Amino acid sequence: MKFGIAIFPTDYAISMTELAPAVEQLGFESLWVAEHSHIPASRLSAWPGGAELPKHYWHSLDPFVALTAAALASKTLMVATGICLVIQRDPIHTAKEVASVDHLSNGRFLFGVGAGWNREEMADHGTDFETRFKLMRERVEAMKAIWTQDEAEYHGELVDFGPMWCWPKPVQKPHPPVLLGGSGPGVLKRVVGYADGWMPNRGNDLVRIPELQELARAAGRGPIPVTTYPKAEAAAIDEAAKAGVERCIWYVPPDGRDQALARLEVLAKLVKPYLG
């Protein structure tokens, strides 16, 4: 099993240039960053995590800038978005950012994507909440075309562009893995339809892994890797491994250097018996 660390890379958090090598040296495989472009002050959309939205949701750095710093400060560590809100991003620019980070890291980028939960945040980007899943699929498919075709074009209902030249291409072939986050009723079909992995964000989603793999077999695909966020305890890791999870991720605090490093040390002790 692989183990990763995640953080909201805020302007008051530990620097990515210090966190990345620390994560790498302690044996973790990957470092993940969350994304929110902004949080509308209206606060009409309820946060799924509770009543009061933590301020780190509107203090995070751009994920691709943060991950570039992390990649250049490490040697083998995978750097990843967990998740990138592609429904709020221009697919041409985002395709170039993904390819650029993959290039600068020499093929160490993982592309976690998702549709998000904040209606007002999406609306500020011109995204319709009701068609967000169709938009996400088309933008991912369009980016794949840009990454894999020398003269790329894409023609969908919501994303449409003619033949173009766009470099760099990703180091990873055919492109960095696309891991689709989410736990809704239609997520498994979306994963099988256009993603390379699934990132459920609820612990009880492990029971859906057999259904995911059955859908994959029916579509002529091999087993689809699963990345999840379990509790920080050995029993939860064992349960995830038994369910067929490939990777477990835990967050460290975004509130300062000392807090992040202290939590990182606790997590390193937790995973050490599993690293062999």
Secondary structure, DSSP 4 states (H G I P E B T S, - for coil): -EEEEEE--BTTSPPHHHHHHHHHHTT--EEEE---S---TT--SPPTT-SS--GGGGSBPPHHHHHHHHHHT-SS-EEEEEEEEGGGS-HHHHHHHHHHHHHHTTS-EEEEEE--S-HHHHHHTT--GGGHHHHHHHHHHHHHHHHH-SSEEEE-SS-EEEEE---PPPSSSS-S-EEEE--STTHHHHHHHH-SEEE--SGGGGGGHHHHHHHHHHTT--PPPBEE---SSHHHHHHHHHHT--EEEEE--SS-HHHHHHHHHHHHHHHGGG--
